[in-house]
């Protein structure tokens, strides 16, 4: 299988680079289920990198998922080592993506038949700059008002193979201010109505009113971003942030029941 189509966007990339860890020897990082007996299988794609380099930012959330009987895999750069490790063609896989990894997760679900459930946590559509159409300048322009404005592309995103789709949004992702500068991450949201789904797919869209885009991260990193880039929950107590992660985990567990 070809390497995953990870996004090459630049928003926050320098921030995330300082937390990168070297790739693993087996091609993925795995969080093993802490529950005996029947287990579920999930693949998780972190924001921006979409791979195991930044999986450590999500340790609390991923450990919650292991308590829900999930084996959670985070790929290095290729999905095939994970599929080889699962080694079970009858296994239904859940793919979970945060933020800008949404489109990568959709591409993966379209490629792998055994991925039956897709979970998008605050999905963003951050286009690769290399995919933008080339524009030219007419240096002989006479009437500037007669020129047509560039059209914003709002193409449908085809999603195939799925049985279930869960979209988890946060309301405070839309908060913004000039001083201090707070970026409204929600303005880049991948809207559910852009997804072209088969009519048999069960779709659920839920929203957490009091939480933000990065509250899914471990406390240290979530608090850092809350203070600098993007607002999260006003109550920054560890128990409150853990409650949000537990809620997301419960919703994922319910949809895969």
Phi and psi in degrees as a GROMACS rama.xvg file:
@    title "Ramachandran Plot"
@    xaxis  label "Phi"
@    yaxis  label "Psi"
@TYPE xy
-70.6925  156.559  UNK-2
-55.4853  153.199  UNK-3
-65.7274  145.008  UNK-4
-79.3583  63.6972  UNK-5
-66.4891  143.24  UNK-6
-67.8535  151.782  UNK-7
-115.808  30.6807  UNK-8
-71.4607  163.624  UNK-9
-113.698  -3.12918  UNK-10
-66.7837  115.525  UNK-11
74.5559  6.6943  UNK-12
-64.5036  -38.844  UNK-13
-64.8948  -35.4798  UNK-14
-62.0587  -46.8152  UNK-15
-71.2975  -28.1339  UNK-16
-61.3341  -29.0219  UNK-17
-71.7766  -11.1254  UNK-18
-106.232  3.0291  UNK-19
-65.0414  143.76  UNK-20
-120.017  154.548  UNK-21
-61.9466  150.335  UNK-22
-63.2258  153.885  UNK-23
-79.8208  167.957  UNK-24
-73.3796  -29.6046  UNK-25
-97.3247  2.69425  UNK-26
93.1924  4.05929  UNK-27
-164.233  164.102  UNK-28
-109.961  137.756  UNK-29
-125.638  133.75  UNK-30
-107.786  110.705  UNK-31
-80.7106  142.241  UNK-32
-57.8196  139.397  UNK-33
-97.4088  8.54231  UNK-34
-110.417  130.132  UNK-35
-75.7637  151.497  UNK-36
93.8497  -143.096  UNK-37
-59.9599  131.62  UNK-38
-123.417  156.104  UNK-39
-111.308  158.068  UNK-40
-119.664  130.431  UNK-41
-134.541  149.899  UNK-42
-116.524  130.339  UNK-43
-115.732  133.643  UNK-44
-115.761  111.866  UNK-45
-67.2443  167.082  UNK-46
-63.5331  147.617  UNK-47
66.088  -66.2846  UNK-48
-74.3323  -34.1184  UNK-49
68.8553  8.91046  UNK-50
-139.217  -174.093  UNK-51
-70.4079  -10.8827  UNK-52
-56.8063  -34.3061  UNK-53
-116.69  18.2199  UNK-54
-59.714  -30.4218  UNK-55
-64.1932  -15.0446  UNK-56
-72.8059  -14.6085  UNK-57
-116.739  19.8444  UNK-58
-54.2795  -43.5232  UNK-59
-61.939  -47.7963  UNK-60
-63.3905  -44.7306  UNK-61
-67.3927  -34.072  UNK-62
-67.6569  -33.983  UNK-63
-61.8234  -41.2485  UNK-64
-63.7384  -34.8013  UNK-65
-67.2405  -27.3338  UNK-66
-76.1966  -12.0505  UNK-67
-96.854  17.8253  UNK-68
77.2003  18.808  UNK-69
-92.0135  134.389  UNK-70
-88.0938  121.788  UNK-71
-113.713  123.156  UNK-72
-104.795  141.179  UNK-73
-124.568  116.233  UNK-74
-73.0887  154.93  UNK-75
-79.9483  -62.8919  UNK-76
-149.674  -9.30858  UNK-77
-137.972  137.138  UNK-78
-78.1541  -23.5855  UNK-79
-58.7582  -42.1935  UNK-80
-58.3175  -33.0471  UNK-81
-68.657  -46.1974  UNK-82
-62.0249  -36.2261  UNK-83
-66.519  -38.6539  UNK-84
-70.1037  -38.0701  UNK-85
-63.9823  -46.656  UNK-86
51.3857  43.8611  UNK-87
-151.177  102.377  UNK-88
-68.3019  -16.6065  UNK-89
-89.3443  -1.55581  UNK-90
-82.1016  124.427  UNK-91
-83.3281  126.657  UNK-92
-105.042  138.868  UNK-93
-104.81  129.459  UNK-94
-109.008  129.51  UNK-95
-118.436  127.872  UNK-96
-130.455  138.624  UNK-97
-108.815  134.189  UNK-98
64.2525  -125.779  UNK-99
-74.4781  -2.19079  UNK-100
-84.7336  2.86645  UNK-101
-58.7246  -48.5675  UNK-102
-66.9606  -34.0184  UNK-103
-63.6835  -42.7574  UNK-104
-62.7364  -39.8752  UNK-105
-63.8537  -42.9708  UNK-106
-60.4545  -41.0466  UNK-107
-65.3851  -43.0925  UNK-108
-65.4467  -30.024  UNK-109
-73.1416  -25.3739  UNK-110
-88.9174  -28.2944  UNK-111
-114.465  114.692  UNK-112
-62.6865  -30.6994  UNK-113
-77.4564  -7.84232  UNK-114
-80.4648  108.506  UNK-115
-108.609  -20.0458  UNK-116
-127.875  131.834  UNK-117
-117.994  126.696  UNK-118
-118.991  120.177  UNK-119
-112.675  115.187  UNK-120
-98.3628  112.883  UNK-121
45.3091  59.428  UNK-122
-66.5896  137.068  UNK-123
-116.479  151.636  UNK-124
-110.859  87.7917  UNK-125
-105.765  100.127  UNK-126
-69.326  144.575  UNK-127
-68.2181  126.462  UNK-128
-60.1315  -25.2678  UNK-129
-73.2049  -15.5613  UNK-130
-90.7712  -5.04613  UNK-131
-72.7774  143.248  UNK-132
-68.364  141.316  UNK-133
-72.526  134.288  UNK-134
-112.492  147.533  UNK-135
-116.614  160.526  UNK-136
-112.052  127.316  UNK-137
-90.4928  100.473  UNK-138
-74.8593  -5.07484  UNK-139
-101.02  18.1209  UNK-140
-57.6513  137.17  UNK-141
-111.863  -49.4848  UNK-142
-113.246  102.78  UNK-143
-66.0452  -28.087  UNK-144
-77.4263  -14.8616  UNK-145
-86.1023  -10.7371  UNK-146
-73.8747  138.85  UNK-147
-77.779  141.582  UNK-148
-75.7104  146.011  UNK-149
-61.2796  133.469  UNK-150
-82.0296  135.254  UNK-151
-76.6195  121.738  UNK-152
-74.0637  130.631  UNK-153
-134.102  51.7781  UNK-154
-69.0421  149.942  UNK-155
-70.8026  147.028  UNK-156
-109.852  114.877  UNK-157
-76.8391  132.461  UNK-158
-124.931  120.144  UNK-159
-120.66  170.02  UNK-160
74.8553  -14.4689  UNK-161
-78.2911  154.998  UNK-162
-104.323  -36.0636  UNK-163
-139.106  144.804  UNK-164
-132.235  128.897  UNK-165
-122.607  125.713  UNK-166
-115.438  123.41  UNK-167
-111.755  115.765  UNK-168
-112.421  158.296  UNK-169
-123.04  133.175  UNK-170
-69.3209  -36.7027  UNK-171
-74.1922  -3.26185  UNK-172
-63.301  -19.2463  UNK-173
-91.5101  -4.84008  UNK-174
-66.2168  144.686  UNK-175
-152.711  160.886  UNK-176
-160.818  159.923  UNK-177
-89.8118  -45.0523  UNK-178
-130.586  110.834  UNK-179
-69.366  158.476  UNK-180
-71.0847  119.865  UNK-181
-125.911  122.413  UNK-182
-86.572  129.869  UNK-183
-79.591  87.1741  UNK-184
-55.5423  -31.6149  UNK-185
-61.3144  -18.6798  UNK-186
-67.9033  -14.9145  UNK-187
-99.236  10.3975  UNK-188
-60.0093  141.405  UNK-189
-85.6949  107.128  UNK-190
-72.9291  137.794  UNK-191
-56.774  -30.799  UNK-192
-68.9655  -13.0169  UNK-193
-82.8222  -11.7579  UNK-194
-84.1532  126.047  UNK-195
-94.9745  101.895  UNK-196
-108.439  152.131  UNK-197
-66.1988  147.399  UNK-198
-64.9773  -17.3998  UNK-199
-87.6268  -5.13671  UNK-200
-76.0193  130.217  UNK-201
-82.7249  120.77  UNK-202
-118.546  134.251  UNK-203
-135.745  129.581  UNK-204
-119.632  122.816  UNK-205
-126.774  160.153  UNK-206
-139.749  139.098  UNK-207
-102.298  113.47  UNK-208
-70.0709  -33.0009  UNK-209
-101.199  9.94297  UNK-210
-124.427  164.138  UNK-211
-119.455  179.337  UNK-212
-58.8617  -36.2145  UNK-213
-105.366  9.33729  UNK-214
-70.5693  -11.2199  UNK-215
-74.6518  -19.2697  UNK-216
-72.8377  165.003  UNK-217
-58.188  154.477  UNK-218
-50.6617  -47.4246  UNK-219
-57.013  -48.4372  UNK-220
-76.8478  -38.4025  UNK-221
-60.6344  -44.0978  UNK-222
-66.6542  -37.1383  UNK-223
-61.6102  -45.7978  UNK-224
-70.4664  -36.5092  UNK-225
-58.4989  -34.568  UNK-226
-85.3441  -10.4431  UNK-227
-129.425  -40.8632  UNK-228
-120.281  -47.4042  UNK-229
-145.434  128.761  UNK-230
-71.3476  142.389  UNK-231
-121.828  -153.122  UNK-232
-61.3526  138.514  UNK-233
-65.0797  -34.6263  UNK-234
-84.5  106.12  UNK-235
-95.7046  14.4726  UNK-236
-62.8303  139.449  UNK-237
-53.8708  -37.4691  UNK-238
-64.4311  -34.4191  UNK-239
-70.3267  -42.017  UNK-240
-68.4732  -37.9044  UNK-241
-66.3077  -33.0044  UNK-242
-61.4771  -40.6219  UNK-243
-64.0333  -45.7333  UNK-244
-62.5243  -39.6637  UNK-245
-64.124  -39.57  UNK-246
-62.5554  -44.9681  UNK-247
-61.541  -43.9598  UNK-248
-60.3656  -41.0049  UNK-249
-63.2613  -40.8858  UNK-250
-66.0705  -38.2909  UNK-251
-67.0137  -42.235  UNK-252
-62.1579  -40.5188  UNK-253
-64.5169  -43.537  UNK-254
-71.4358  -19.8769  UNK-255
-100.364  6.05754  UNK-256
